[in-house]
């Protein structure tokens, strides 16, 4: 019995039918990569932690009769500046994160192509072993007719 299987080099795709896969163009992948590497979040968190720690240090170091010293002034200055920068960088972070969600949404809205397990007779496919396997009839019941 002859087989309809190609005899050249082969490529194999192992898939899980319960999983949804998405295809990306090179442009979408580049946009996703640039939106995913978000520096604003890191700078926001560093600025916020610097600002909060300086404000706490300034409040704890403020004498009861208020006397402004250089250390106290610098603590308040860096604290307020850190918190203001954290708010600015936080806004930039949120805006770029929305762009990331928009790109993912565009990818998810692409038309779906259903791959049915019944369209491919897995028994007719050869395994990816080093030795060529014997071709298997598509339907054993058809071979007896």
Order of alpha helices (4+ residues) and beta strands (2+ residues): alpha-alpha-alpha-alpha
